[in-house]
Amino acid sequence: MRSRRWLPQPLLSLCLLLVWMLLVDSSSLGQWLLGALLGWLIPLLTQLFWISPPRIYRPGKLCLFLLRVLGDIVTANLQVAKLILGPVDRLRPAFVEVPMLLEDDLALTMLASVISLTPGTVSADLSDDRKTLLVHSLDVADEAALVAEIKSRYEAPLLEVFTCSPT
């Protein structure tokens, strides 16, 4: 665990390096070194602010989940375009309460972000007891179906990724 003290968030460090390289749009050695330095220093200097580092139990499932979300964003963009270009009276906007099984802060944040990133839906509020997420949707034909879809497509995979359970 001694390496954790000097490299507290290795995945974050790698992500910071990659984002830096994409931002500077240069592959010079100096940029790689500067990106590596930033990727090392930022997590090191901010480690006091991390209350409890998230534990990802199934990284493969997380990758599949992210691919699903990207596909859903593309599909939802097309559906929303069809809705807003069509007759306005076809829209059925509604607020829907989605009961949550997730307890991990990062998992809840990811779920709320995914819902907001998917066109046509927005995470509006999380109850004080963190058991209910209020979601606004542009077109709700069936509230129960929307709740079931959010729970099966997004919450269930996040539960698998962030919960240690025997498989």
N, C-alpha and C positions, 0 to 999 in steps of 0.2 A: 504493500500500500504506500510505500515511500514515493513511488512514481506519481501517485494521485496528488501528492502535495505540490509537485512541480508541474504536472500536467493534469489539472483537475477535471477538465472536460475535453477528452481527446476528440470526440466526435464534433463538438463545437469548434475546436481548433481547426480541424480539417475543413469544416464548412466555411469558416472565416477565411481560410487560405483560398479556397475555391472561389468564394464570392469576390475576394480582393482581385484575384487574377481575371475574373470576368469583368470587373469594373474598370481596371486599368487597361484592358485590351492590349496587353503586351506580355510576351513570354521571356523577357530578359531575366538574367540571373538575379539582378538587383531587385526586380519586382517579386520574384519568388522568395528571396530572402526577407524582404520587407513584409510580404504577406505571411510568411512563416513566423516572423517576429510578432506581428499583430495577432495572429492566431494563437500564439503562445501567451502573450502579455494580457490580452483582453480577458480571457477566462481566469487567468491567475489573479488579476487585480479585482475581478468581480466575484470571486468565489465566496466572499463573505456575504454577498447578497442572495446566494442560492440557499434557500431554506432547506430543501431536501432534493438533491439531484434526482431527476426522474430515472426510473429503472425500466428499460425496454426489455421485455422478456422474449419477444418474438420479432426480431428485426425484419425477417423475411415477410411476415404478415403485414408489417408496417409499410414495406415497399409496395406490396400488392394493394394495400389500402390507398396509398397515395396515387397509384395508377388508376384505381377505380374513381377516386375523386376527380382526377384530371379528365377522365372520360365523362363523368357526370357533369362537369362544368361545361364541356363542349356541347353535350346533349341539351342541357338546360338552357344554354344560350340560344340554341335553335328553337326550343319550345317557347321561350319568352319572346323571341322575335316574332314568332307566329301569333302569339297571343296579343302582343301590342300592336301589330299591324292589322289585326282582324277587328271585328266589331267590339266596341267597348263593353257592351252588355254581356259578352261571354265571360268576362273576368269575374271571379268569385274570390276576392281577397278575404283573408280571415287570420285572426290570431289563434294559435293552437298551443295548448299546454302539453309538453312532452315529458313524461316521468323519466327520471334519470336513475340508472344503476351505477354510473361512473362516480367514483369518489376522488380519484387522483386529479390534482389541480391542472397538470399539463393535459391530461386526457379531456377534461371538461373544456379547457381552452381550445384544444384542437377541434372538438366537436362543434363548439359555437362558431369557430372560425370557418370550418368546412361548410356549415349551414349558410353562413353569411357570404362565403365565396361562391356558392352555387347560385347562379342567377334565378331570381324569382322567390328566394327565401332569405330571411334575415333573422338572426338571433336577437331578440329584443330584451330579454331579461332572464336572470337566473334567480330563483327564489332564495330567500335568506337561509333556508335549510339545505340548499343546493340539491334538492331532489326533483325540481321541476324547471324545465327550460321553456320559456315563452318564445315561440317562433311565429313570425309573420310570413305568410305565403301569398303570392300574387293570385294563385288559382287553386282553391281547395274544393274539390268535388265531394270528398269524403274525409273528415277529420281523422277517423280511426285508421284509414289507409295511409294517410300522411305520417301519423305517429308510428305505425308499423314499419313504414319504409325507412324513416330516420333511424329507428331502433335497429333494424336488420342490416341496413346498408352502411351505417356509420357507427352507431354505438357498440354493436356486437363486436366488430373487428377491433375497435379501440379497447374494449374490455379484454380481448385476447392478447393484445399487444402489451398492455400495462398491468395486467393482473397475473400473478403467479398462481397457476392452478395446474393440477396434474392432468396430463392428456393421455 
